[in-house]
Amino acid sequence: MPALGHNTTDTYYSTLFHELTHWTSRHSRCNREIGDKQYAIEELVAIFHCLHLGVIAHPKEESTKYLNSWLRPINSDKKLTFSTSSLAQKAMGYNVSSQEEAHLKYMDLIEKQGKKAEILEEDEVKVQQNPSSKMHRSMAES
């Protein structure tokens, strides 16, 4: 999670999703190399990932030189724009599949606990007690 102290919700979430992109670089996730040479590309992957999500970065004015250094590799190799965008798309795919996997595990856990989950909307889950569960019977008996 980003450190507290962001001026707006927008800057908090742009930082969160930017850092989440870096999290996907690990070899067990999307396996992107990060080193001195690859650092500029990794930063661009994070920016592209945020743009794919509709999250716009809010760089500080003093970061302009730093941001321009990230653009140098793309200016020297036009194909790099497409490969960097592809890496960002893979990061987004990893995050989405991880979320879906976590949701399925959550639903399995609810089912194992004797509860029934009713999906109301895409992001909203309503949990109802299963009438046949031990917890429901003990509450009804008291």
C-alpha positions as a printed NumPy array, in Angstrom:
array([[  0.   ,   0.   ,   0.   ],
       [  1.282,   3.479,  -0.719],
       [  2.361,   5.569,   2.232],
       [ -0.175,   7.983,   3.636],
       [  0.205,  11.639,   2.801],
       [ -1.27 ,  11.751,  -0.679],
       [ -3.195,  14.95 ,  -1.319],
       [ -6.051,  13.29 ,  -3.172],
       [ -7.654,   9.907,  -3.656],
       [ -6.513,  10.062,  -7.291],
       [ -2.845,  10.324,  -6.371],
       [ -3.192,   7.529,  -3.813],
       [ -4.714,   5.122,  -6.346],
       [ -2.372,   6.115,  -9.165],
       [  0.536,   5.265,  -6.84 ],
       [ -1.143,   2.042,  -5.682],
       [ -1.718,   0.747,  -9.229],
       [  1.737,   1.902, -10.335],
       [  3.336,  -0.083,  -7.505],
       [  1.025,  -3.039,  -8.149],
       [  2.468,  -3.163, -11.664],
       [  6.002,  -3.383, -10.254],
       [  4.771,  -6.206,  -7.99 ],
       [  3.914,  -8.264, -11.102],
       [  7.511,  -8.091, -12.373],
       [  8.69 , -10.877, -10.056],
       [  9.843, -14.073, -11.785],
       [  6.957, -16.091, -10.3  ],
       [  4.443, -13.618, -11.752],
       [  5.175, -11.943, -15.121],
       [  8.964, -12.386, -15.015],
       [ 10.156,  -8.956, -16.121],
       [ 13.787,  -8.095, -15.535],
       [ 14.511,  -5.036, -13.459],
       [ 17.993,  -3.614, -13.521],
       [ 19.729,  -0.412, -14.483],
       [ 19.078,  -0.903, -18.216],
       [ 15.54 ,  -2.214, -17.768],
       [ 14.483,   0.317, -15.13 ],
       [ 13.235,   2.912, -17.622],
       [ 11.244,   0.245, -19.447],
       [  9.771,  -1.044, -16.177],
       [  8.629,   2.465, -15.286],
       [  6.984,   2.807, -18.685],
       [  5.288,  -0.577, -18.195],
       [  3.837,   0.761, -14.933],
       [  2.652,   3.956, -16.628],
       [  1.091,   2.034, -19.537],
       [ -0.584,  -0.375, -17.106],
       [ -2.163,   2.54 , -15.265],
       [ -3.286,   4.065, -18.564],
       [ -4.856,   0.727, -19.576],
       [ -6.8  ,   0.849, -16.303],
       [ -7.807,   4.471, -16.829],
       [ -5.682,   5.59 , -13.885],
       [ -3.749,   8.711, -14.762],
       [ -0.451,   9.336, -13.014],
       [  0.049,  12.7  , -11.379],
       [  3.806,  13.317, -11.557],
       [  5.364,  16.133,  -9.597],
       [  6.933,  18.979, -11.537],
       [ 10.417,  18.128, -10.246],
       [ 10.057,  14.653, -11.794],
       [ 10.012,  15.973, -15.373],
       [ 13.692,  15.2  , -16.076],
       [ 13.242,  11.769, -14.55 ],
       [ 10.167,  11.078, -16.711],
       [ 11.991,  12.247, -19.83 ],
       [ 14.778,   9.738, -19.138],
       [ 12.181,   6.95 , -19.307],
       [ 11.131,   8.121, -22.758],
       [ 14.648,   7.985, -24.239],
       [ 14.533,   4.218, -24.925],
       [ 11.195,   4.578, -26.721],
       [ 12.429,   7.517, -28.793],
       [ 15.418,   5.451, -29.946],
       [ 13.404,   2.272, -30.689],
       [  9.859,   2.722, -31.97 ],
       [  9.086,  -1.021, -31.611],
       [  9.704,  -0.646, -27.885],
       [  6.393,   1.211, -27.515],
       [  4.506,  -1.894, -28.603],
       [  6.573,  -4.351, -26.562],
       [  6.282,  -2.15 , -23.464],
       [  2.535,  -1.874, -23.958],
       [  2.372,  -5.661, -24.35 ],
       [  4.223,  -6.103, -21.045],
       [  1.738,  -3.745, -19.386],
       [ -1.139,  -5.783, -20.836],
       [  0.389,  -8.975, -19.395],
       [  0.674,  -7.298, -15.985],
       [ -2.98 ,  -6.313, -16.17 ],
       [ -3.934,  -9.85 , -17.208],
       [ -2.007, -11.244, -14.258],
       [ -3.756,  -8.9  , -11.834],
       [ -7.201,  -9.723, -13.242],
       [ -6.607, -13.486, -13.16 ],
       [ -5.249, -13.2  ,  -9.6  ],
       [ -8.396, -11.326,  -8.575],
       [-10.625, -13.951, -10.208],
       [ -8.663, -16.748,  -8.511],
       [ -8.948, -15.009,  -5.132],
       [-12.693, -14.557,  -5.674],
       [-13.116, -18.277,  -6.435],
       [-11.14 , -19.21 ,  -3.304],
       [-13.325, -16.835,  -1.283],
       [-16.497, -18.393,  -2.691],
       [-15.182, -21.895,  -1.899],
       [-14.422, -20.786,   1.654],
       [-17.933, -19.409,   2.085],
       [-19.393, -22.654,   0.775],
       [-17.225, -24.756,   3.108],
       [-18.399, -22.692,   6.085],
       [-22.004, -23.649,   5.354],
       [-23.001, -20.299,   3.946],
       [-24.633, -19.498,   0.635],
       [-23.296, -16.607,  -1.448],
       [-25.612, -14.685,  -3.678],
       [-24.001, -12.436,  -6.247],
       [-25.984,  -9.209,  -6.423],
       [-23.721,  -7.236,  -8.729],
       [-20.306,  -7.743, -10.184],
       [-18.486,  -6.278,  -7.181],
       [-21.03 ,  -6.953,  -4.432],
       [-21.439, -10.223,  -2.563],
       [-24.271, -10.877,  -0.134],
       [-23.695, -13.727,   2.291],
       [-26.725, -15.473,   3.699],
       [-26.72 , -18.139,   6.372],
       [-27.575, -21.588,   5.024],
       [-30.623, -22.833,   7.   ],
       [-29.118, -26.321,   7.241],
       [-25.906, -25.186,   8.943],
       [-25.165, -25.905,  12.6  ],
       [-24.8  , -22.192,  13.368],
       [-28.245, -21.386,  11.963],
       [-29.903, -24.253,  13.882],
       [-28.275, -23.275,  17.186],
       [-29.351, -19.633,  16.74 ],
       [-32.911, -20.717,  15.905],
       [-33.07 , -22.967,  18.979],
       [-32.015, -20.225,  21.414]])
